[in-house]
Amino acid sequence: MQFVGVAWYGSDDAFQGFIDKHGLTFPQVSDDAGDIYDRFEIPAQPALVIIDANGTEQQLFGAVESDVLDGLISDVLR
């Protein structure tokens, strides 16, 4: 399983500040051009895209509580 954070736009300082504030340890990429957001048809942040081993995509918009995220991860791992 791989997690990747994608920032849509903003300054490099704000991008790094968010990573530091939340203690993120998984890879982060900047998508200033919006290519990744366009690919997954994401209209705004926050958003979450889960892609399972079969390539099936599931999108969630808005903040996701940790218990919901845990359940989604468990579902993908099955």
Backbone as a ProteinNet text record, in pm:
[ID]
protein_1_A
[PRIMARY]
MQFVGVAWYGSDDAFQGFIDKHGLTFPQVSDDAGDIYDRFEIPAQPALVIIDANGTEQQLFGAVESDVLDGLISDVLR
[TERTIARY]
86.2	0	90.6	51.2	129.5	38.7	83.6	15.4	97.9	31.2	97.3	8.4	65.6	-6.2	13.3	-92.9	-85.3	-138.1	-53.9	-94.3	-128.1	-242.9	-289	-210.9	-208.7	-137.8	-100.6	-11.2	31.4	181.6	228	371.3	445.1	572.2	654.5	657.4	659.9	661.3	532.6	418	290.7	283.2	332.8	336.2	418.2	538.8	625.6	568.8	508.6	448.8	337.6	255.7	148.2	207.2	310	377.1	432.9	501.8	562.1	455.5	352.5	246.8	179.2	157.4	84.5	176	307.4	402.5	391.5	366.6	349.5	482.8	481.3	604.7	597	481.5	469.6	501.6	530.8	570.7	464.5	511.4	425.2	469.1	373.1	404.4	320.5	375.4	304.5	243.5	117.6	46.3	-4.9	87	47.3	-28.4	8.5	-59.2	-198	-224.2	-354.3	-372.2	-263.9	-273.5	-329.6	-283.7	-330.9	-476.3	-509.2	-648.1	-740	-694.3	-773	-790.6	-683.6	-688.1	-796	-809.6	-905.8	-1035	-1048	-1166.2	-1198.2	-1094.6	-1108.4	-1132.4	-1247.6	-1278.9	-1221.3	-1185.3	-1139.9	-1070.2	-1001.8	-938.6	-1024.7	-1021.4	-952.3	-1031	-956.3	-1014.9	-924.5	-981.8	-908.9	-948.6	-849.2	-874.5	-805.9	-882.8	-827.8	-835.5	-724.3	-718.3	-678.8	-765.4	-733.5	-646.8	-610.3	-519.6	-576.2	-708.5	-771.7	-783.8	-741.6	-750	-881.4	-968.1	-1095.4	-1070.7	-1128.1	-1109.3	-1230.5	-1203.1	-1308.3	-1266	-1355.4	-1325.4	-1409.3	-1345.8	-1415.8	-1376.1	-1474	-1448.5	-1473.7	-1387.7	-1395.8	-1301.5	-1294.2	-1206.5	-1259.9	-1169	-1205	-1157	-1249.1	-1214.6	-1127.8	-1045.1	-950.2	-1018.2	-1133.2	-1200.2	-1254.1	-1300.1	-1346	-1227.8	-1116.9	-996.9	-948	-947.4	-907.3	-994.4	-1124.5	-1216.1	-1191.6	-1164.9	-1136.9	-1009.6	-908.3	-782.4	-803.4	-876.6	-905.5	-978.6	-1074.3	-1147.5	-1054.7	-961.3	-868.7	-774.4	-736	-642	-706.4	-838.2	-906.4	-903.4
-116.6	0	122.4	221.5	344.6	465	558.9	685.9	794	887	1003	1123.5	1227.7	1352.5	1441.8	1509.9	1598.4	1735.2	1835.7	1974.3	2039	2105.9	2163.4	2289	2385.3	2509.5	2577.5	2670.5	2745.7	2763.5	2836.4	2862.9	2740	2732.7	2623.4	2626	2746.5	2758.1	2703.3	2734.9	2683.7	2532.2	2481.8	2337.9	2266.6	2315.9	2253.9	2273.4	2388.2	2413.2	2314.1	2280.5	2182.1	2044.8	2005.8	1876.8	1872.1	1978.7	1983.5	1985.1	2066.2	2079.9	1946.7	1868	1742.8	1620.7	1643.2	1533.4	1428.2	1472.1	1377.1	1313.5	1183.4	1109.9	1036.9	1040.2	975.6	1078.2	1032.2	1124.6	1230.8	1350.6	1464	1520.7	1554.8	1618.5	1745	1841.6	1964.9	1953.1	1994.3	1984.9	2122.4	2219.6	2356.8	2364.9	2282.9	2284.8	2221.5	2142.6	2078.9	1951.8	1896.2	1776.8	1655.9	1634.7	1520.3	1541.7	1661.8	1692.1	1674.8	1717	1698.4	1549.9	1474.3	1330.1	1259.4	1297.9	1233.4	1315.1	1423.8	1510.5	1559.1	1606	1659.5	1809.9	1859.4	2001.8	2091.5	2034.8	2117.9	2031.7	2098.1	2031.1	2052.7	1966.6	1838.3	1732.1	1637.7	1525.7	1405	1288.4	1163.5	1072.8	1015.3	915.5	787.3	680.3	549	465.6	404.7	318.6	180.1	82	-52.4	-126.5	-248.6	-327.5	-353.1	-347.6	-368.3	-239.2	-126.8	2.2	74.4	19.7	83.5	205.2	318.1	443	473.6	523.6	573	712.2	809.4	947.4	990.6	1066.7	1127.4	1273.9	1358.3	1501.5	1553.3	1642.9	1696.3	1620.3	1665.6	1601.1	1461	1367.9	1229.6	1198.5	1157.2	1121.5	995.5	982.5	871.4	735	720.5	590.7	554	653	628.1	587.8	660	627.9	486.8	451.1	315.6	211	234.7	141.7	130.6	242.9	242.1	165.4	186	114.5	-35.5	-72.3	-214	-277.5	-203.8	-253.5	-279.5	-188.1	-202.1	-320.1	-342.6	-451.1	-589.8	-597.5	-727.9	-782.7
0	0	0	-77.5	-89.4	-67.7	11.9	32	-35.7	-102.3	-162.1	-137	-79.8	-59.9	-180.8	-221	-337.3	-297.5	-309.3	-282.9	-415.8	-420.2	-545.4	-582.8	-495.2	-524.6	-393.9	-402.6	-285.3	-286.2	-188.6	-180.5	-126.4	-156.5	-104.8	47.8	107.9	253.8	315.3	254.4	305	290	178.8	151.8	259.4	282.7	383.4	523.3	549.5	679.5	710.9	612.1	631.2	662.9	588.8	612.1	753.5	793.8	927.5	1037.4	1019.1	1119.6	1148.1	1044.6	1059	1070.8	1069.5	1086.1	976.4	854.3	744	706.7	693.7	663	529.7	465.1	334.8	225.3	103.4	-3.8	-32.1	-63.9	-96.3	-231	-315.1	-442.3	-456.4	-526.5	-555.7	-694.9	-708.2	-835.5	-876.1	-880.7	-913.9	-1046.7	-1142.1	-1272.2	-1265.8	-1161.1	-1145.6	-1226.1	-1279.1	-1363.4	-1288.6	-1166.1	-1088.4	-1049.2	-1006.5	-970.7	-1092	-1210.2	-1332.1	-1363.4	-1350.6	-1381.1	-1298.8	-1171.9	-1083.6	-1066	-1144.5	-1141.6	-1000.2	-931.6	-796	-807.3	-759.9	-775.4	-666.8	-550	-438.4	-334.5	-243.1	-129.8	-6.4	91.1	92.5	16.3	-36.7	-109.5	-90.7	-109.6	-93.7	-208.4	-274	-377.9	-333.4	-332.2	-298.7	-425.5	-461.7	-579	-530	-551.9	-503.4	-605.2	-572.7	-656.3	-795.7	-810.6	-940.7	-1020.9	-961.5	-1028.3	-1006.9	-922.6	-892.8	-804.4	-843.4	-769.7	-683.1	-565.1	-475.5	-431.5	-445	-408.7	-290.4	-202.8	-89.5	-86	-60.9	-56.3	84.3	128.8	263.7	355.8	478.3	576.6	608.5	628.1	659.1	800.3	885.5	1023.2	1024.1	1125.5	1131.4	1131.9	1199.3	1201.3	1062.8	987.1	850	762.9	777.3	700.3	733.4	861.3	900.3	832.4	827.3	762.6	613.2	549	405.9	374.6	456.6	437.2	457.4	559.7	585.4	466.9	409.3	293.5	174.9	150.9	38.2	60.7	183.2	213.7	203.9	204.7	195.6	58.1
[MASK]
++++++++++++++++++++++++++++++++++++++++++++++++++++++++++++++++++++++++++++++

